[in-house]
Amino acid sequence: MTYPERFSNLPEYAFPRLRSLLDAHAPGGEPIAMTIGEPQHPFPAWVGEVLVDSVAGFAKYPPNEGGPELLASISGWIARRYGVSVSEDRIMALNGTREGLFNACIALCPETKNGKQPVVLTPNPFYQVYAVAALTVGAEPVYVPATRETGFLPDYASVPAEVLDRTAILYICSPSNPQGAIATRDYWADLIRLAEKHDFKIFADECYSEIYRDTPPPGALQVAQELGADPERVVIFHSLSKRSNLPGLRSGFVAGGLESLRRIRQLRAYAGAPLPLPLQRVAERVWADEDHVIENRRLYVEKFDIADQVFAEIDGCAAPQAGFFLWLPVEDGEAAALKLWTETGVRVLPGAYLSRTAGGTNPGAGFIRVAMVAPKEEMQRGLIRLRDCLYP
């Protein structure tokens, strides 16, 4: 049996690569895992009650796009958070945003763009599903570096015009994973104008939007409305995993223009897995509640402050503007991760595992990603060990 050639050059996924790098070596101290971005703060105490009260829903097939109550709850949250009115037929509930980020590319990427192979632009480093989605639809993924020099956001305007004219979809994550950079209103406005000039869609991955220091990050739909842009130009993706510490709920949403959502919903009807009704009831309640989100953000701000204190004397190692990762500069990410594990027991992810070599360089090679999700005392111990090992 042969397999599609376009997948032959895919690197192994980040975490199996990390196990291959570290697991043959004994930890040099009590292990502290700072690799996976799995939130560990408490989720709302009433989640279990809602789930129990709704358990009979497991006996029914759920609506493919999400029930009307859930879609109304999501629509209400978008209005409160961004001041944008999005009707329920422009929203679809997701079984986690990775599903949406992948399937939206299948639903919305044309087979050709201006008579040529379409391009999907992605930041570099990036969430790996972006590239796999591009390859799945036969598009050419083009990796645009997001470096310190570009404010850790990709400079899409620097992409050659002939590539932009072939571009069908552009992925952008704000706040960014792994660097925690925030797209400003001006950044969004410039990006939307670029999309209108070259006629492509923006897929805005905003899953970290509710974890920030003080000022809420602006959203893509928010700025698109301010500009009076075509509603089909921007598709946004959100999740309860980070906002509400419910990664196992596998609940998020996609929202955008009416035609975009019609196509995404149509694909879901044939190939998707809708969220079970009891989980929809939980998500409906969680999107409607903001108190737990405020408390969650307070806990992360405490962690930002701890990281700032631990790395106060180390240039380039301050906590980010948003999100919950540290993106720390090192000479070589793999060597640093191995040294840290074998000498201290702290486990981190080499930055190169989140990026691709393009133009002869890998923009993640000189970094490690450190997840600030553990309880703050454990996180502080891990950061102190890391600092003393890698930045003596």
C-alpha positions in Angstrom: 0.0 0.0 0.0 1.3 3.5 -0.8 0.5 6.6 1.1 0.3 10.3 -0.1 3.8 11.5 -0.9 2.9 15.0 0.5 3.0 13.5 4.1 6.3 11.8 3.7 8.4 14.7 5.1 6.3 15.4 8.2 8.4 15.3 11.3 7.4 13.2 14.2 5.0 15.0 16.5 6.7 17.1 19.2 6.0 14.9 22.3 7.1 11.5 20.8 10.3 13.4 19.7 10.7 14.6 23.3 10.4 11.1 24.7 13.0 9.9 22.3 15.3 12.6 23.4 14.9 12.3 27.2 13.4 8.9 28.2 16.7 6.9 27.9 18.2 9.2 30.6 17.4 9.2 34.3 16.2 12.6 35.7 18.7 14.5 37.7 16.2 15.4 40.4 12.6 15.1 41.3 10.8 15.3 38.0 8.9 18.5 37.2 6.9 18.4 34.0 6.8 21.8 32.2 6.2 20.5 28.7 2.5 20.1 27.8 0.1 23.1 28.0 -2.5 21.2 30.0 -4.2 23.6 32.4 -4.1 22.5 36.1 -6.1 25.3 37.7 -9.5 24.2 39.0 -12.5 24.3 36.7 -15.8 25.6 38.0 -17.2 23.5 40.9 -20.6 23.4 39.4 -19.5 21.6 36.2 -20.1 18.2 37.7 -23.6 19.1 38.8 -24.5 20.3 35.3 -23.1 17.1 33.8 -25.1 14.9 36.2 -28.3 16.8 35.6 -27.8 16.4 31.8 -26.7 12.8 31.7 -29.9 11.6 30.0 -28.6 13.5 26.9 -26.2 10.7 26.2 -29.2 8.7 25.0 -29.7 11.1 22.1 -27.8 12.0 18.9 -26.6 15.6 19.4 -27.2 18.3 16.8 -24.2 18.5 14.4 -23.6 22.2 14.7 -24.4 22.5 18.4 -27.7 22.9 20.0 -29.5 26.3 19.9 -28.9 26.9 23.6 -25.1 26.4 23.3 -24.9 28.5 20.1 -26.8 31.3 21.8 -24.5 31.2 24.8 -21.4 31.4 22.5 -23.0 34.3 20.6 -23.6 36.1 23.8 -20.0 35.6 24.9 -18.7 37.0 21.6 -20.9 40.1 22.0 -19.8 40.7 25.6 -16.1 40.0 24.9 -15.7 41.7 21.5 -18.8 43.9 21.0 -19.6 42.0 17.8 -23.0 40.6 17.0 -22.7 37.1 15.4 -25.9 35.2 14.6 -26.1 31.6 15.7 -26.0 30.4 12.0 -22.5 31.8 11.8 -21.2 29.7 14.7 -20.5 26.0 15.1 -19.5 24.1 18.3 -16.3 22.1 18.0 -15.0 19.0 19.5 -11.9 20.9 20.5 -10.4 23.6 18.3 -7.9 21.3 16.7 -10.8 19.7 14.9 -12.0 23.1 13.6 -8.6 24.3 12.6 -8.1 21.2 10.5 -11.6 20.7 9.0 -12.1 24.4 8.2 -9.1 24.2 5.9 -10.7 21.2 4.1 -14.0 23.0 3.8 -12.7 26.4 2.7 -9.4 25.9 0.7 -10.0 25.9 -3.0 -8.3 23.3 -5.3 -6.5 26.1 -7.1 -5.9 29.8 -6.5 -5.5 32.0 -9.6 -5.0 28.8 -11.6 -2.1 27.6 -9.4 -1.5 25.4 -6.4 -2.9 27.2 -3.4 -0.7 28.4 -0.5 -1.5 28.2 3.2 0.6 30.6 5.2 1.5 29.7 8.8 3.6 31.2 11.5 6.9 29.6 12.3 6.9 28.3 15.1 3.3 27.1 14.9 0.6 24.7 16.2 1.3 21.6 14.1 -2.2 21.1 12.8 -1.9 24.1 10.6 0.7 22.5 8.4 -1.0 19.1 8.3 -4.3 20.7 7.3 -2.5 22.5 4.4 -0.9 19.2 3.2 -4.2 17.4 3.5 -5.9 19.7 0.9 -2.9 19.6 -1.4 -1.9 23.2 -0.7 1.7 24.4 -0.3 2.4 25.3 3.4 4.6 28.4 3.5 6.3 29.0 6.9 6.7 32.7 7.9 9.2 33.3 10.8 7.9 34.8 14.0 11.1 36.0 15.7 12.2 38.6 18.2 12.9 41.0 15.3 9.2 40.7 14.2 7.8 41.0 17.7 7.3 37.2 17.8 4.4 37.5 15.2 4.9 36.7 11.5 5.5 39.6 9.1 3.1 38.4 6.5 3.4 41.7 4.5 7.0 40.6 3.7 5.8 37.6 1.8 6.4 38.0 -1.9 3.3 39.3 -3.9 3.3 36.2 -6.1 3.0 34.0 -3.0 0.2 36.2 -1.5 -1.7 36.0 -4.8 -1.7 32.2 -4.5 -2.6 32.3 -0.8 -6.0 30.8 0.1 -5.7 30.7 3.9 -3.5 32.3 6.5 -3.2 31.0 10.0 -2.4 33.3 12.9 -2.4 32.6 16.6 -2.9 35.6 19.0 -1.9 35.4 21.8 0.7 33.3 20.2 1.7 29.8 21.1 4.6 29.5 22.1 5.8 33.1 22.5 2.8 34.8 24.1 2.8 37.8 21.7 -0.4 39.7 21.1 -1.6 41.0 17.8 -2.5 44.7 18.2 -5.4 46.4 16.5 -3.0 47.8 14.0 -1.5 44.3 13.3 -5.0 42.9 12.8 -6.0 45.8 10.6 -2.9 45.5 8.4 -3.5 41.8 8.1 -7.2 42.1 7.1 -6.3 44.7 4.5 -3.6 42.4 3.1 -6.2 39.6 3.0 -8.7 41.8 1.1 -6.0 42.9 -1.3 -4.9 39.4 -2.2 -8.2 37.7 -1.5 -7.5 35.1 1.1 -9.1 34.1 4.4 -7.7 34.6 7.9 -8.0 31.7 10.3 -7.6 33.4 13.7 -6.6 30.9 16.5 -7.5 32.8 19.6 -7.5 30.0 22.2 -5.3 31.9 24.6 -7.4 35.1 24.4 -8.5 35.1 28.1 -5.1 34.7 29.7 -3.3 38.0 29.8 -1.7 40.4 32.3 -4.1 43.4 32.3 -5.6 44.5 28.9 -7.8 42.1 26.9 -6.2 41.3 23.6 -8.2 42.6 20.6 -9.9 40.0 18.4 -9.9 39.5 14.7 -13.7 39.8 14.3 -13.7 42.9 16.4 -11.2 44.7 14.2 -12.8 43.3 11.0 -16.1 44.9 12.1 -14.3 48.2 12.9 -12.9 48.2 9.3 -16.2 47.2 7.7 -14.4 44.2 6.2 -16.2 41.4 4.4 -17.6 39.0 7.1 -16.2 36.1 5.1 -12.7 37.3 5.4 -12.1 36.2 9.0 -12.8 32.8 10.7 -12.1 32.7 14.5 -11.5 29.7 16.7 -11.9 29.6 20.5 -11.7 27.0 23.2 -12.8 26.3 26.8 -9.5 24.3 27.4 -7.4 27.3 28.5 -10.1 29.9 29.3 -11.9 27.5 31.7 -9.4 24.8 32.5 -11.5 22.1 30.7 -9.2 20.5 28.1 -10.9 17.2 28.6 -14.3 18.6 27.7 -13.1 19.0 24.1 -15.3 22.0 23.6 -14.7 25.1 21.4 -16.3 26.9 18.6 -15.6 28.4 15.1 -17.4 31.6 13.9 -17.2 33.6 10.7 -19.2 34.5 7.7 -22.5 32.9 6.8 -21.1 31.1 3.7 -17.9 30.0 5.5 -19.9 28.4 8.3 -22.4 26.8 5.8 -19.5 25.0 4.2 -17.9 24.0 7.5 -21.2 22.8 8.9 -21.8 20.8 5.7 -18.5 19.0 6.1 -19.3 18.3 9.8 -22.6 16.7 8.7 -20.6 14.0 6.8 -17.3 13.7 8.6 -17.4 15.3 12.0 -18.1 14.2 15.5 -20.6 16.6 17.3 -20.2 17.3 21.0 -22.5 15.0 23.1 -25.5 16.8 24.6 -24.4 16.6 28.3 -21.1 18.2 27.3 -23.0 20.9 25.4 -25.0 21.7 28.5 -21.8 22.1 30.4 -20.2 24.3 27.7 -23.4 26.4 27.5 -23.1 27.2 31.2 -19.4 27.8 31.1 -19.4 30.3 28.2 -22.1 32.2 30.1 -20.0 32.6 33.3 -17.1 35.0 33.7 -16.3 34.8 37.4 -14.2 31.7 37.0 -12.3 33.2 34.1 -11.4 36.2 36.1 -10.1 34.0 39.0 -8.2 31.8 36.5 -6.5 34.9 35.0 -5.6 36.1 38.5 -3.8 32.9 39.1 -1.8 33.2 35.9 -0.9 36.8 36.6 0.6 35.5 39.9 2.7 33.1 37.8 3.8 35.9 35.4 5.0 37.8 38.5 6.9 34.8 39.8 8.6 34.2 36.4 9.5 37.9 36.2 11.1 37.6 39.7 13.0 34.4 38.9 14.4 35.8 35.7 14.8 39.4 36.7 18.5 39.4 35.9 18.3 37.3 32.7 17.9 39.2 29.5 15.0 38.0 27.3 13.5 35.7 29.9 10.6 37.7 31.2 7.1 36.2 31.3 5.0 36.9 28.2 2.2 39.4 27.5 -0.3 36.6 27.5 -0.8 32.8 27.3 1.0 30.5 29.7 4.3 29.6 28.1 7.8 30.9 28.6 9.8 31.1 25.4 13.3 31.2 26.7 16.5 31.8 24.6 19.2 29.2 24.7 22.1 28.3 22.5 20.5 25.0 21.4 17.0 23.9 22.5 17.6 20.1 22.3 20.9 20.3 24.2 19.3 22.6 26.8 16.3 20.3 27.3 18.6 17.3 27.7 20.9 19.1 30.1 18.0 20.3 32.2 16.4 16.9 32.5 19.6 15.0 33.3 20.9 17.5 35.8 17.7 18.8 37.5 14.7 16.6 36.5 12.9 19.6 34.9 11.3 18.6 31.6 10.8 21.2 28.9 10.2 21.2 25.1 12.9 22.2 22.6 11.6 25.0 20.4 12.7 23.3 17.2 10.0 20.7 17.8 7.4 23.4 17.2 8.8 24.9 14.1 10.2 24.0 10.7 13.5 24.7 8.9 12.7 27.2 6.1 15.1 29.3 4.2 17.9 27.4 5.9 17.0 28.3 9.5 14.7 27.0 12.2 13.4 29.9 14.2 12.7 27.7 17.2 16.1 26.1 17.5 17.5 28.6 19.9 14.6 28.4 22.4 12.8 26.1 24.8 9.1 26.3 25.6 8.2 26.1 29.3 4.6 25.6 30.4 3.5 27.6 33.5 0.6 25.3 34.3 1.7 23.5 37.4 0.8 24.8 40.9 2.7 28.0 41.5 5.0 26.6 44.2 6.0 23.7 42.0 6.3 26.0 39.0 8.6 28.3 41.0 10.8 25.4 42.0 11.1 24.3 38.4 11.9 27.8 37.2 14.6 28.3 39.8 16.2 25.0 38.9 16.0 25.9 35.2 17.6 29.3 35.8 20.4 28.0 37.9 21.1 25.2 35.4 20.9 27.1 32.1 21.7 30.7 33.1 24.3 30.3 35.9 
